[in-house]
Amino acid sequence: MSEFAIIGAGIAGMRTAQLLTAAGHICLVFEKGPMIGGRMATYQQEQWQADYGTQYFTARSPEFKTQVDQWLEQNTVIPWNVSPWTYKDDSFEPSPDEQIRYVGYPCMNTMLETISDKLDIYYDSRIERLERVDKKWRLWDGNGEHFDMFDGVIITAPLAQTLALIPMGLPLELQLRNEKMMPTFSYAIAFSAPTGINKEALFINNGIISWAARDSSKPGRPQTFETWVIHFADNWTTNHLKASEDLLKQQALNLLTQLAGSPLPEIQYSFSHCWLFAKNTKDDATLSYWDEENSIGIAGDWTLGSRMEDAWLSANRLANHLLTKP
């Protein structure tokens, strides 16, 4: 039996902890925020909510399809029967496909709540430094408190935080120096009345916005207000990291007004967030994931690609390696 520290309570961190705990190991999960899920995030108020991170996920590999089937049986995931459109060159065109898109039900991270009940999770615990002591690991948080001693550390944070935590000169740190992730602004807006827009999701290619979706069209979402979520293009976000919420609002309303073809109703609520490390610049990654000599590993969507499924697969890959090694 080994004791592992897992940094990050997103899909990768929770799945890794689930597998290692089921095999009899001790896992402590350290999450910098107040809730689980990472980018599987839902902003909630009394009468409305918006999925401002991951918008949906798909299942391609046989093993992940099996997992999704289990979530469907648990009623924590449900298909989102949406037929997306595309916007390019000032025109809208339907873009039907055979892809099944899933969402958490009733929030994006609901499927992880059944896992969290069985794990030891430290919330609001930002780990800022790792220290190697006699072939064990000690973790230091932002308040100067330390946690020890762990046989291994698994980091499932985004690239920049991962790179900042791995001690300089270790093999994992060296391979990450040339990797890069791109940011994305997310803007959610709730209208007091129907907008008249007859589309539910659009892939946008105007250099400013990349995605727009009627979030309230997803199953299980509140219907009090018509809610839209806008994701801004990564290059635009990179060049406008200090953009005000007024600018995001203006760009979002420009698009939605064009979609509606008439003035929009009164805005009831709005919310914005910048995901600084939202997207891997590579569709497929070939990163090493475990340093045997130093007992430190990495997992996350960006270690394999950029999809939610990649986060889950990366956790399986790492956990299976640890559970089957001599």
C-alpha positions as CSV (number, residue, x, y, z in Angstrom):
1,M,0.0,0.0,0.0
2,S,1.3,3.5,-1.0
3,E,0.2,7.0,-0.1
4,F,-0.3,9.4,-2.9
5,A,-0.9,13.1,-3.0
6,I,-3.1,14.1,-6.0
7,I,-3.2,17.8,-6.9
8,G,-6.4,18.8,-8.7
9,A,-9.9,17.6,-8.4
10,G,-11.0,17.7,-12.0
11,I,-11.8,14.7,-14.1
12,A,-8.2,13.4,-14.2
13,G,-7.5,13.9,-10.5
14,M,-10.8,12.3,-9.3
15,R,-10.5,9.3,-11.7
16,T,-6.9,8.7,-10.7
17,A,-7.8,8.8,-7.0
18,Q,-10.8,6.6,-7.6
19,L,-8.8,3.8,-9.2
20,L,-5.9,4.0,-6.7
21,T,-8.2,4.0,-3.7
22,A,-10.2,1.1,-5.1
23,A,-6.9,-0.9,-5.3
24,G,-6.2,-0.2,-1.6
25,H,-3.9,2.8,-1.8
26,I,-4.3,6.0,0.3
27,C,-5.0,9.1,-1.7
28,L,-5.3,12.7,-0.6
29,V,-6.7,15.1,-3.2
30,F,-5.7,18.8,-2.9
31,E,-8.1,21.2,-4.8
32,K,-7.3,24.9,-5.0
33,G,-10.9,25.9,-5.3
34,P,-14.1,25.3,-3.3
35,M,-15.5,22.5,-5.5
36,I,-14.6,19.5,-7.7
37,G,-14.7,19.4,-11.5
38,G,-12.1,21.7,-12.8
39,R,-13.4,23.0,-16.2
40,M,-16.5,20.9,-15.7
41,A,-17.9,24.0,-14.1
42,T,-21.4,25.3,-13.6
43,Y,-22.1,28.8,-12.3
44,Q,-25.2,28.7,-10.1
45,Q,-27.5,31.3,-8.5
46,E,-30.9,30.8,-7.1
47,Q,-32.9,30.9,-10.3
48,W,-30.3,30.3,-13.0
49,Q,-27.2,28.4,-13.9
50,A,-24.7,28.3,-16.8
51,D,-22.0,25.8,-17.8
52,Y,-19.2,28.2,-18.3
53,G,-16.4,25.7,-18.8
54,T,-16.7,22.4,-20.7
55,Q,-19.9,22.7,-22.9
56,Y,-20.4,19.0,-23.6
57,F,-18.3,15.9,-24.1
58,T,-18.3,13.0,-26.5
59,A,-17.2,9.3,-26.2
60,R,-15.0,7.7,-28.8
61,S,-12.9,5.0,-27.1
62,P,-14.5,1.8,-26.0
63,E,-13.4,2.2,-22.4
64,F,-14.8,5.7,-22.1
65,K,-18.1,4.6,-23.8
66,T,-18.4,2.0,-21.0
67,Q,-17.9,4.7,-18.4
68,V,-20.5,7.0,-20.0
69,D,-23.0,4.1,-20.0
70,Q,-22.5,3.8,-16.3
71,W,-23.0,7.5,-15.8
72,L,-26.2,7.3,-17.9
73,E,-27.5,4.4,-15.6
74,Q,-26.7,6.6,-12.6
75,N,-28.6,9.5,-14.2
76,T,-25.7,11.8,-13.7
77,V,-25.1,12.3,-17.4
78,I,-27.7,12.8,-20.2
79,P,-27.5,13.3,-24.0
80,W,-27.9,16.8,-25.3
81,N,-29.8,16.3,-28.5
82,V,-28.5,19.4,-30.3
83,S,-27.9,20.0,-33.9
84,P,-25.2,22.7,-34.2
85,W,-24.8,25.4,-36.8
86,T,-21.7,27.1,-38.1
87,Y,-21.2,30.8,-38.6
88,K,-18.6,31.8,-41.2
89,D,-18.2,34.7,-43.7
90,D,-21.3,36.4,-42.3
91,S,-23.6,33.5,-42.9
92,F,-25.2,30.8,-40.8
93,E,-25.4,27.2,-42.0
94,P,-26.6,24.0,-40.4
95,S,-23.8,21.6,-39.5
96,P,-25.5,18.3,-38.6
97,D,-23.4,15.3,-37.6
98,E,-23.9,11.9,-36.0
99,Q,-22.0,12.9,-32.9
100,I,-23.7,12.1,-29.5
101,R,-23.0,15.0,-27.1
102,Y,-23.4,14.5,-23.4
103,V,-23.7,16.9,-20.5
104,G,-23.6,16.4,-16.8
105,Y,-27.1,16.2,-15.2
106,P,-28.2,18.6,-13.8
107,C,-24.7,20.2,-13.6
108,M,-21.6,19.5,-15.5
109,N,-19.7,18.0,-12.6
110,T,-22.6,15.8,-11.2
111,M,-21.0,12.5,-12.2
112,L,-18.0,13.3,-10.0
113,E,-20.1,13.8,-6.9
114,T,-20.6,10.1,-6.5
115,I,-16.9,9.7,-6.5
116,S,-16.1,12.5,-4.1
117,D,-18.1,11.0,-1.3
118,K,-15.5,8.2,-1.1
119,L,-12.4,10.3,-1.3
120,D,-10.4,12.5,1.1
121,I,-10.4,16.0,-0.5
122,Y,-8.8,19.2,0.8
123,Y,-10.7,22.1,-0.7
124,D,-9.4,25.6,-1.0
125,S,-5.9,24.1,-0.7
126,R,-3.5,25.6,-3.2
127,I,-0.2,23.6,-3.2
128,E,2.6,25.9,-4.2
129,R,5.8,23.8,-3.6
130,L,6.9,20.2,-3.6
131,E,9.9,19.1,-1.5
132,R,11.8,15.8,-1.8
133,V,12.7,14.4,1.6
134,D,14.4,10.9,1.9
135,K,12.6,9.6,-1.2
136,K,9.3,10.9,0.0
137,W,7.3,14.0,-0.9
138,R,6.3,16.9,1.3
139,L,3.7,19.4,0.0
140,W,3.6,23.1,1.0
141,D,0.5,25.2,0.5
142,G,0.1,29.0,0.1
143,N,-0.3,29.5,3.9
144,G,3.1,27.9,4.7
145,E,1.5,24.7,6.0
146,H,3.0,21.4,4.9
147,F,1.6,17.9,4.3
148,D,3.8,14.8,4.4
149,M,5.0,12.3,3.7
150,F,3.8,10.8,0.4
151,D,5.2,7.9,-1.6
152,G,4.2,9.6,-4.8
153,V,2.7,12.8,-6.2
154,I,0.3,13.1,-9.1
155,I,-0.3,16.5,-10.6
156,T,-3.5,17.0,-12.6
157,A,-3.4,20.8,-12.8
158,P,-3.2,22.7,-16.1
159,L,0.2,22.9,-17.8
160,A,1.4,26.2,-16.2
161,Q,0.7,25.1,-12.6
162,T,2.1,21.7,-13.3
163,L,5.3,23.1,-14.6
164,A,5.6,25.5,-11.6
165,L,5.3,22.6,-9.2
166,I,7.6,20.0,-10.7
167,P,11.2,20.7,-9.3
168,M,13.4,22.0,-12.0
169,G,15.6,19.6,-13.8
170,L,13.4,16.5,-13.4
171,P,12.6,14.7,-16.6
172,L,8.9,15.6,-16.5
173,E,9.8,19.3,-16.0
174,L,12.3,19.3,-18.9
175,Q,9.7,17.9,-21.4
176,L,7.1,20.4,-20.5
177,R,9.1,23.5,-21.1
178,N,8.1,23.8,-24.8
179,E,4.4,22.9,-24.3
180,K,1.8,25.6,-24.5
181,M,-1.9,26.1,-23.7
182,M,-4.2,28.8,-24.8
183,P,-6.7,30.9,-22.8
184,T,-10.5,31.3,-23.4
185,F,-12.9,33.9,-22.1
186,S,-16.3,32.6,-21.2
187,Y,-19.4,34.9,-20.9
188,A,-22.8,33.8,-19.7
189,I,-25.9,35.9,-20.0
190,A,-29.5,35.4,-18.9
191,F,-32.4,37.2,-20.6
192,S,-35.6,38.0,-18.9
193,A,-37.7,36.8,-21.9
194,P,-37.2,34.6,-25.0
195,T,-34.8,36.0,-27.5
196,G,-36.5,34.6,-30.6
197,I,-33.2,32.9,-31.7
198,N,-34.1,29.6,-33.3
199,K,-30.6,28.0,-33.0
200,E,-29.3,26.2,-29.9
201,A,-25.5,25.9,-30.6
202,L,-23.1,27.4,-33.1
203,F,-19.5,27.0,-34.0
204,I,-18.3,30.5,-34.8
205,N,-15.4,31.5,-37.0
206,N,-15.3,35.2,-36.9
207,G,-11.9,35.7,-35.1
208,I,-13.6,36.9,-31.9
209,I,-16.0,34.2,-30.8
210,S,-15.6,30.4,-31.2
211,W,-18.8,29.0,-29.7
212,A,-22.3,30.1,-28.7
213,A,-24.9,27.9,-27.0
214,R,-28.3,28.3,-25.5
215,D,-27.3,26.8,-22.2
216,S,-30.9,26.6,-21.0
217,S,-31.6,24.2,-23.8
218,K,-29.6,21.5,-22.1
219,P,-31.6,18.8,-20.2
220,G,-32.2,19.6,-16.5
221,R,-31.3,23.3,-16.7
222,P,-33.5,25.9,-15.2
223,Q,-36.0,27.5,-17.6
224,T,-36.7,30.7,-15.7
225,F,-34.5,32.6,-18.0
226,E,-33.1,32.1,-21.5
227,T,-29.4,31.6,-20.9
228,W,-26.6,31.8,-23.4
229,V,-22.9,30.9,-23.0
230,I,-20.3,32.5,-25.3
231,H,-16.7,31.2,-25.6
232,F,-14.2,33.6,-27.2
233,A,-11.5,32.5,-29.6
234,D,-8.2,31.6,-28.0
235,N,-6.2,34.0,-30.2
236,W,-8.6,36.9,-29.5
237,T,-8.5,36.1,-25.7
238,T,-4.7,36.0,-25.8
239,N,-4.6,39.5,-27.3
240,H,-7.3,40.8,-24.9
241,L,-6.5,39.2,-21.5
242,K,-7.3,42.5,-19.8
243,A,-10.7,42.8,-21.6
244,S,-13.4,44.4,-19.5
245,E,-16.7,42.6,-18.9
246,D,-18.3,45.4,-20.9
247,L,-16.3,44.5,-23.9
248,L,-17.2,40.8,-23.6
249,K,-20.8,41.8,-23.2
250,Q,-20.7,44.0,-26.3
251,Q,-19.2,41.3,-28.5
252,A,-21.7,38.7,-27.2
253,L,-24.7,40.9,-27.7
254,N,-23.5,41.8,-31.2
255,L,-23.6,38.1,-32.2
256,L,-26.8,37.3,-30.4
257,T,-28.6,40.4,-31.9
258,Q,-27.5,39.2,-35.3
259,L,-28.9,35.7,-34.5
260,A,-32.1,37.1,-33.3
261,G,-32.6,39.6,-36.1
262,S,-34.3,42.0,-33.6
263,P,-33.5,43.8,-30.4
264,L,-32.8,41.5,-27.4
265,P,-34.8,41.4,-24.2
266,E,-33.5,42.8,-20.9
267,I,-30.5,41.2,-19.4
268,Q,-31.3,39.6,-16.0
269,Y,-27.9,38.2,-15.1
270,S,-24.4,37.9,-16.6
271,F,-21.1,36.4,-15.6
272,S,-17.6,36.1,-17.1
273,H,-14.6,34.0,-16.5
274,C,-11.2,33.7,-18.1
275,W,-9.8,30.1,-18.4
276,L,-6.1,30.9,-18.7
277,F,-5.2,27.4,-19.6
278,A,-8.2,26.1,-21.6
279,K,-6.8,24.4,-24.6
280,N,-3.8,22.4,-25.7
281,T,-2.2,23.8,-28.9
282,K,-1.8,20.1,-30.0
283,D,-4.7,17.8,-30.8
284,D,-2.6,14.8,-29.9
285,A,0.1,14.9,-27.2
286,T,2.8,12.3,-26.6
287,L,4.1,13.2,-23.1
288,S,5.7,11.0,-20.6
289,Y,3.5,10.7,-17.6
290,W,5.4,9.0,-14.8
291,D,8.9,9.5,-13.4
292,E,9.8,6.2,-11.8
293,E,13.0,7.4,-10.1
294,N,11.3,10.4,-8.4
295,S,7.8,8.9,-8.0
296,I,6.0,11.9,-9.6
297,G,3.4,11.8,-12.4
298,I,1.1,14.0,-14.5
299,A,-2.4,13.5,-15.9
300,G,-5.0,15.8,-17.5
301,D,-6.6,16.3,-20.9
302,W,-3.5,18.3,-22.2
303,T,-1.2,15.3,-21.7
304,L,-3.1,13.4,-24.4
305,G,-5.1,15.9,-26.4
306,S,-7.7,18.5,-25.5
307,R,-11.0,16.7,-24.9
308,M,-12.7,15.8,-21.6
309,E,-12.3,12.1,-22.6
310,D,-8.5,12.7,-22.8
311,A,-8.5,13.7,-19.1
312,W,-10.3,10.5,-18.1
313,L,-8.0,8.3,-20.4
314,S,-4.9,10.0,-19.0
315,A,-6.0,9.0,-15.5
316,N,-6.6,5.4,-16.5
317,R,-3.3,5.3,-18.2
318,L,-1.4,6.5,-15.2
319,A,-3.3,4.5,-12.6
320,N,-3.0,1.3,-14.6
321,H,0.7,1.8,-14.9
322,L,1.1,2.3,-11.1
323,L,-1.1,-0.7,-10.4
324,T,0.6,-3.1,-12.8
325,K,4.3,-2.1,-12.4
326,P,6.5,-4.7,-10.6
